[in-house]
Amino acid sequence: MIDEPVTTAAAASDLLSKLVAIPSVAPDVPGGTGESAMAEAVEAFARDVGATVACCEALPGRSNVVATLPGAAARPALMLEAHMDTVALGPMTNGHHPWVDALGRLHGRGACDTKGALAAMLLALQWAAHQPQRPCTLVLAAAVDEETGGHGARALARSGPPADAAIVGEPTGLTIVRAHRGVVIWTLVTAGAAAHSSTPERGHNAIYDMCEVVGILRAEYAGRLAGRSHPLTGPSTFSAGVIRAGTSFNIIPDRCELVIERRNIPGESLSAVEAELEDVLEVVRTRLPHARVALAASEVLAASLHTPPEAPIVRAARAAAEAVTGRGVLAGAPYGSDAAWLQAGGIPGVLLGPGDIAYAHGADEWVPIAEVVQAAQIYAEAWQRLPGALASAHP
């Protein structure tokens, strides 16, 4: 166990306040600024502590920041990864003006998801840079685009620095999340025929068809997914999230779009999920021969994650959390994360970070500063313990 504190509450509060004050709303949403200013701040901090830094473009104009503290050539590498983008401010009135309440909680957009984890990782990097001996290479990856597509993590998995394991910063309350669900979204379209609303019989209302489609989708998925669950992540789910149709009240709509979401559990492959959708759509078409239904788009936002409890990164993270907090709880999550893309690229990982997911994306987002301090300590402990965990797994 590390005998000295990795950081202090004052240092954690100061750094996190600076990060929250930098707008980094994903550019895909209205009012989004992108992550460039945040990337500059992360790069400057990492260079100041002596890390080697590379900025790697993942999307046009959007670059991951990768900071490396090399260990000995033959030693393994631990990646600490957190995303820089946030959701929109929404109802928040002071989202980029961080403040600390009397209970030691720092408020502001991104404080919980996931600038609290990013601050803790930077502080762990700073501490590690001053250690006379490095048990293994430490890589800090600050990624873009987690909230809207995961392309930052996909780029890291595809062409990023090699790593033997990863800890991904998400608000887990310092528990070790080793499994989570995947996310697929589909856009369905019904095609009709436009007409003046005074003579609706001359047209074909695409909204009416879609209403019937939704009813069948609900019934079919309710039956198929009943009882399909994972002990750590919860059930497989289906939901309808967005519907778009019509241009005017006096025109019969000739097109209606429905965006639906499917959250798959570990063990359900993406190919099986896609095949199941085709089966459901065939049922729809059979029952509604008058409706022209088509799958217009499909996008995988996150794959599912399942890291075995005996994996070296799980054992290292658990021992680190026990050393710092006295508990090393393993858990699952219903949401997705960058860890699944890293896993697909051959980097096994877990989620671990300060804060509660219940306060992410909300009107009052906050994170306990004390947990940011503990997270930094856990990351540093895990860095110390990973070589031993890997060695015992491969004697």
C-alpha positions as CSV (number, residue, x, y, z in Angstrom):
1,M,0.0,0.0,0.0
2,I,1.1,3.5,-0.8
3,D,2.1,5.2,2.5
4,E,1.8,8.8,1.3
5,P,-1.3,10.7,0.1
6,V,-1.4,11.1,-3.7
7,T,-3.2,14.5,-3.4
8,T,-5.2,16.8,-1.1
9,A,-8.7,18.0,-1.1
10,A,-7.5,21.5,-1.9
11,A,-5.6,20.4,-5.0
12,A,-8.5,18.2,-6.1
13,S,-11.0,21.0,-5.7
14,D,-8.8,23.5,-7.5
15,L,-8.0,21.3,-10.5
16,L,-11.6,20.0,-10.9
17,S,-13.0,23.6,-10.7
18,K,-10.7,24.6,-13.6
19,L,-11.9,21.6,-15.6
20,V,-15.6,22.2,-15.0
21,A,-15.1,25.9,-15.9
22,I,-14.0,24.9,-19.4
23,P,-17.1,24.2,-21.6
24,S,-16.7,20.9,-23.4
25,V,-20.3,20.1,-24.4
26,A,-20.3,17.6,-27.3
27,P,-20.5,19.5,-30.6
28,D,-23.2,17.1,-31.9
29,V,-25.8,18.7,-29.6
30,P,-27.2,22.3,-29.9
31,G,-24.8,24.8,-28.4
32,G,-22.0,22.3,-28.2
33,T,-18.5,23.8,-28.0
34,G,-16.5,20.6,-28.5
35,E,-13.5,19.4,-26.4
36,S,-10.7,21.4,-27.9
37,A,-10.3,23.8,-24.9
38,M,-10.4,20.9,-22.5
39,A,-7.9,19.0,-24.5
40,E,-5.5,22.0,-24.3
41,A,-5.8,22.1,-20.5
42,V,-5.2,18.4,-20.2
43,E,-2.2,18.5,-22.5
44,A,-0.7,21.5,-20.6
45,F,-1.1,19.7,-17.2
46,A,0.4,16.5,-18.5
47,R,3.4,18.2,-20.1
48,D,4.0,20.2,-16.9
49,V,4.3,17.0,-14.8
50,G,6.8,15.6,-17.3
51,A,4.7,13.1,-19.3
52,T,5.1,12.5,-23.0
53,V,2.0,13.8,-24.7
54,A,0.4,13.1,-28.1
55,C,-2.8,14.5,-29.5
56,C,-4.5,12.0,-31.8
57,E,-7.4,13.0,-34.0
58,A,-10.4,10.7,-33.6
59,L,-12.9,12.8,-35.5
60,P,-12.3,15.9,-37.7
61,G,-11.2,18.6,-35.4
62,R,-11.6,16.4,-32.3
63,S,-8.5,14.8,-30.7
64,N,-7.8,12.5,-27.9
65,V,-5.0,13.5,-25.5
66,V,-2.7,10.6,-24.6
67,A,-0.1,11.2,-21.9
68,T,2.5,8.6,-21.1
69,L,4.9,8.0,-18.2
70,P,7.1,5.1,-19.4
71,G,8.2,2.3,-17.2
72,A,11.0,-0.2,-18.0
73,A,10.8,-1.6,-21.5
74,A,9.7,-5.1,-20.4
75,R,7.0,-3.8,-17.9
76,P,3.3,-3.8,-18.6
77,A,1.1,-0.7,-19.1
78,L,-2.0,0.6,-17.3
79,M,-4.3,2.9,-19.1
80,L,-6.4,5.4,-17.2
81,E,-9.2,6.7,-19.5
82,A,-11.8,9.3,-19.1
83,H,-13.9,11.3,-21.6
84,M,-13.7,15.1,-21.9
85,D,-17.1,15.7,-23.5
86,T,-20.2,16.5,-21.5
87,V,-23.9,16.6,-22.3
88,A,-25.6,20.0,-22.8
89,L,-26.3,22.3,-19.9
90,G,-30.0,21.8,-20.2
91,P,-31.8,23.3,-17.2
92,M,-28.5,24.1,-15.4
93,T,-28.1,27.8,-14.9
94,N,-24.5,27.8,-13.7
95,G,-23.1,24.7,-15.3
96,H,-19.7,26.2,-16.1
97,H,-19.4,28.2,-12.9
98,P,-18.3,25.5,-10.4
99,W,-19.0,26.0,-6.7
100,V,-18.5,23.9,-3.6
101,D,-21.2,23.5,-1.0
102,A,-20.9,23.1,2.8
103,L,-20.8,19.3,2.4
104,G,-17.7,19.4,0.3
105,R,-19.5,18.6,-3.0
106,L,-18.4,20.4,-6.2
107,H,-21.2,21.3,-8.5
108,G,-21.2,22.0,-12.2
109,R,-21.7,20.3,-15.6
110,G,-19.3,17.5,-16.0
111,A,-18.2,17.4,-12.3
112,C,-19.6,13.9,-12.0
113,D,-19.6,12.7,-15.6
114,T,-16.6,12.5,-15.9
115,K,-14.4,15.5,-15.0
116,G,-14.1,14.3,-11.4
117,A,-12.5,11.1,-12.6
118,L,-10.3,13.0,-15.1
119,A,-9.1,15.3,-12.4
120,A,-8.3,12.3,-10.2
121,M,-6.4,10.6,-13.0
122,L,-4.4,13.7,-13.7
123,L,-3.5,14.0,-10.0
124,A,-2.4,10.3,-10.0
125,L,-0.3,11.0,-13.1
126,Q,1.3,14.0,-11.3
127,W,2.1,11.8,-8.3
128,A,3.5,9.0,-10.4
129,A,5.7,11.3,-12.3
130,H,7.6,12.1,-9.1
131,Q,8.2,8.4,-8.1
132,P,11.8,7.3,-8.4
133,Q,10.8,3.8,-9.6
134,R,7.8,3.1,-11.9
135,P,6.2,-0.4,-11.5
136,C,4.8,-0.2,-15.0
137,T,4.0,2.3,-17.7
138,L,1.2,4.7,-17.0
139,V,-1.0,6.0,-19.8
140,L,-3.6,8.6,-19.3
141,A,-6.1,8.9,-22.2
142,A,-8.5,11.8,-22.3
143,A,-11.1,10.9,-25.0
144,V,-13.6,12.7,-27.1
145,D,-17.1,11.8,-28.1
146,E,-18.1,9.3,-25.4
147,E,-21.6,10.9,-25.0
148,T,-22.6,10.7,-28.6
149,G,-20.8,7.8,-30.2
150,G,-17.6,6.6,-28.5
151,H,-15.4,7.5,-31.4
152,G,-12.6,8.6,-29.1
153,A,-12.4,5.2,-27.4
154,R,-12.8,3.4,-30.8
155,A,-9.7,5.3,-32.0
156,L,-7.8,4.4,-28.9
157,A,-8.6,0.8,-29.4
158,R,-7.8,0.9,-33.1
159,S,-4.5,2.8,-33.1
160,G,-3.8,4.1,-29.6
161,P,-1.0,3.2,-27.3
162,P,-0.7,-0.5,-26.2
163,A,-1.9,-1.3,-22.8
164,D,-2.4,-4.5,-20.8
165,A,-5.4,-3.2,-18.9
166,A,-7.5,-0.1,-18.4
167,I,-9.5,1.7,-15.7
168,V,-12.2,3.8,-17.2
169,G,-13.4,6.8,-15.2
170,E,-17.2,6.8,-14.7
171,P,-19.2,7.8,-11.6
172,T,-19.4,4.4,-9.9
173,G,-19.1,5.6,-6.3
174,L,-15.6,4.0,-6.2
175,T,-17.1,0.5,-6.8
176,I,-15.5,-1.7,-9.5
177,V,-17.9,-2.1,-12.4
178,R,-16.8,-5.1,-14.4
179,A,-19.9,-5.6,-16.6
180,H,-22.4,-3.3,-18.3
181,R,-25.0,-3.4,-21.1
182,G,-24.5,-2.4,-24.7
183,V,-26.6,0.2,-26.6
184,V,-27.9,-0.1,-30.2
185,I,-30.2,2.5,-31.8
186,W,-32.3,1.9,-34.8
187,T,-34.4,4.3,-37.0
188,L,-37.6,2.9,-38.5
189,V,-39.6,4.6,-41.2
190,T,-43.1,4.2,-42.4
191,A,-44.0,5.6,-45.8
192,G,-47.4,7.1,-46.7
193,A,-48.8,9.4,-49.2
194,A,-49.4,13.2,-48.7
195,A,-52.8,14.8,-49.2
196,H,-54.7,17.9,-48.1
197,S,-56.2,17.3,-44.6
198,S,-59.6,18.3,-45.9
199,T,-59.6,15.1,-47.9
200,P,-57.5,12.7,-45.8
201,E,-58.9,9.7,-47.7
202,R,-56.8,10.7,-50.7
203,G,-53.6,10.2,-48.8
204,H,-52.0,7.6,-46.5
205,N,-51.1,8.7,-43.0
206,A,-47.6,7.5,-42.1
207,I,-48.3,8.5,-38.4
208,Y,-51.2,6.1,-38.2
209,D,-49.1,3.2,-39.5
210,M,-46.3,4.0,-37.1
211,C,-48.7,4.0,-34.2
212,E,-49.6,0.4,-35.1
213,V,-46.0,-0.5,-35.5
214,V,-45.1,0.8,-32.0
215,G,-47.9,-1.4,-30.5
216,I,-46.5,-4.5,-32.1
217,L,-42.9,-3.6,-31.2
218,R,-43.8,-3.2,-27.6
219,A,-45.7,-6.5,-27.4
220,E,-43.1,-8.5,-29.3
221,Y,-40.1,-7.2,-27.3
222,A,-42.0,-7.5,-24.0
223,G,-42.5,-11.2,-24.8
224,R,-39.1,-11.9,-26.1
225,L,-37.1,-10.1,-23.4
226,A,-39.2,-11.3,-20.5
227,G,-36.8,-13.0,-18.0
228,R,-33.7,-12.2,-20.0
229,S,-31.4,-10.6,-17.5
230,H,-27.8,-10.5,-16.2
231,P,-27.1,-10.6,-12.4
232,L,-24.8,-7.6,-12.6
233,T,-26.3,-5.4,-15.3
234,G,-30.0,-6.1,-15.0
235,P,-32.4,-6.9,-17.9
236,S,-32.3,-6.6,-21.6
237,T,-34.5,-3.7,-22.6
238,F,-36.3,-2.0,-25.5
239,S,-37.6,1.5,-25.6
240,A,-38.9,4.1,-28.1
241,G,-37.3,7.4,-27.7
242,V,-37.9,9.8,-30.6
243,I,-40.7,10.1,-33.2
244,R,-40.7,12.6,-36.1
245,A,-43.4,13.3,-38.7
246,G,-45.4,15.9,-40.4
247,T,-44.8,19.3,-41.8
248,S,-48.1,21.1,-41.2
249,F,-51.4,20.4,-39.4
250,N,-53.2,20.5,-42.8
251,I,-51.1,18.0,-44.7
252,I,-51.4,14.2,-44.3
253,P,-47.8,13.1,-43.4
254,D,-46.1,10.9,-46.0
255,R,-43.3,9.9,-43.7
256,C,-42.8,9.0,-40.0
257,E,-39.5,8.2,-38.3
258,L,-39.2,6.3,-35.0
259,V,-35.9,6.0,-33.1
260,I,-35.8,3.0,-30.8
261,E,-33.1,1.8,-28.4
262,R,-32.1,-1.7,-27.5
263,R,-29.9,-2.4,-24.5
264,N,-28.3,-5.8,-24.6
265,I,-26.7,-7.7,-21.8
266,P,-23.4,-9.5,-21.7
267,G,-23.8,-12.7,-23.6
268,E,-26.1,-11.2,-26.2
269,S,-24.0,-10.6,-29.3
270,L,-24.6,-7.7,-31.5
271,S,-25.3,-10.0,-34.5
272,A,-27.9,-11.8,-32.4
273,V,-29.5,-8.5,-31.4
274,E,-29.7,-7.4,-35.1
275,A,-31.1,-10.7,-36.2
276,E,-33.8,-10.5,-33.5
277,L,-34.8,-7.1,-34.8
278,E,-35.2,-8.5,-38.3
279,D,-37.5,-11.2,-36.8
280,V,-39.6,-8.6,-35.1
281,L,-39.8,-6.5,-38.2
282,E,-41.0,-9.5,-40.1
283,V,-43.8,-9.9,-37.6
284,V,-44.7,-6.3,-38.1
285,R,-44.8,-6.6,-41.8
286,T,-46.9,-9.8,-41.7
287,R,-49.5,-8.2,-39.3
288,L,-49.5,-4.8,-41.1
289,P,-49.5,-5.6,-44.8
290,H,-50.8,-2.1,-45.6
291,A,-47.8,-0.4,-43.9
292,R,-44.5,0.2,-45.7
293,V,-42.0,-0.2,-42.9
294,A,-38.2,0.0,-43.4
295,L,-35.1,0.1,-41.3
296,A,-33.5,3.4,-42.2
297,A,-30.4,3.4,-39.9
298,S,-28.6,1.4,-37.3
299,E,-25.9,2.5,-34.9
300,V,-24.0,0.7,-32.2
301,L,-23.3,3.3,-29.5
302,A,-21.6,0.8,-27.1
303,A,-20.9,-2.9,-26.9
304,S,-21.6,-4.8,-23.7
305,L,-18.7,-5.3,-21.2
306,H,-17.9,-8.4,-19.3
307,T,-14.5,-8.6,-17.5
308,P,-14.1,-11.8,-15.5
309,P,-13.7,-11.4,-11.7
310,E,-10.4,-13.2,-11.9
311,A,-8.9,-10.9,-14.6
312,P,-5.7,-9.1,-13.4
313,I,-7.2,-5.6,-13.7
314,V,-10.2,-6.6,-11.6
315,R,-8.0,-8.0,-8.9
316,A,-5.6,-5.0,-9.0
317,A,-8.5,-2.5,-8.9
318,R,-10.2,-4.4,-6.1
319,A,-7.1,-4.6,-4.0
320,A,-6.4,-0.9,-4.6
321,A,-10.0,0.1,-3.6
322,E,-9.8,-2.1,-0.4
323,A,-6.5,-0.4,0.5
324,V,-7.9,3.1,0.2
325,T,-11.6,2.7,1.2
326,G,-11.7,-0.6,3.1
327,R,-14.0,-2.1,0.6
328,G,-13.5,-3.6,-2.9
329,V,-17.1,-4.0,-4.2
330,L,-17.6,-5.6,-7.6
331,A,-20.7,-4.5,-9.5
332,G,-22.4,-4.0,-12.9
333,A,-24.1,-1.1,-14.6
334,P,-27.1,-0.7,-16.9
335,Y,-25.4,2.0,-19.0
336,G,-22.6,1.8,-21.6
337,S,-19.1,3.2,-21.5
338,D,-15.8,3.5,-23.4
339,A,-14.5,0.4,-21.7
340,A,-16.4,-1.8,-24.2
341,W,-14.5,-0.3,-27.1
342,L,-11.2,-0.7,-25.4
343,Q,-12.2,-4.3,-24.6
344,A,-12.9,-4.9,-28.3
345,G,-9.4,-3.6,-29.1
346,G,-7.9,-6.2,-26.7
347,I,-7.6,-4.0,-23.6
348,P,-9.6,-5.5,-20.7
349,G,-10.9,-3.0,-18.2
350,V,-13.2,-1.9,-15.5
351,L,-15.1,1.2,-14.6
352,L,-14.1,3.1,-11.4
353,G,-14.6,6.7,-10.5
354,P,-16.0,9.2,-8.0
355,G,-19.6,10.3,-7.9
356,D,-23.0,8.8,-8.4
357,I,-24.4,8.2,-11.9
358,A,-27.8,9.4,-10.5
359,Y,-26.4,13.0,-10.5
360,A,-24.9,12.8,-14.0
361,H,-26.7,14.7,-16.8
362,G,-29.1,16.3,-14.3
363,A,-30.0,19.8,-13.4
364,D,-27.7,19.7,-10.4
365,E,-24.6,17.7,-11.2
366,W,-22.1,17.3,-8.4
367,V,-19.3,15.1,-7.1
368,P,-17.9,14.7,-3.5
369,I,-14.4,16.2,-3.5
370,A,-13.4,13.5,-0.9
371,E,-14.2,10.8,-3.5
372,V,-12.0,12.6,-6.1
373,V,-9.1,12.4,-3.6
374,Q,-9.8,8.7,-3.0
375,A,-10.1,8.0,-6.7
376,A,-6.6,9.5,-7.3
377,Q,-5.3,7.3,-4.5
378,I,-7.0,4.2,-6.0
379,Y,-5.6,4.8,-9.5
380,A,-2.1,5.2,-8.1
381,E,-2.5,2.0,-6.0
382,A,-3.8,0.1,-9.0
383,W,-0.8,1.2,-11.0
384,Q,1.4,-0.2,-8.3
385,R,-0.4,-3.5,-8.1
386,L,-1.1,-4.4,-11.7
387,P,2.3,-6.0,-12.4
388,G,1.9,-8.4,-9.5
389,A,-1.7,-9.2,-10.6
390,L,-0.5,-9.9,-14.2
391,A,2.4,-12.0,-12.9
392,S,0.2,-14.2,-10.7
393,A,-2.2,-14.8,-13.6
394,H,0.7,-15.8,-15.9
395,P,3.4,-17.4,-13.7
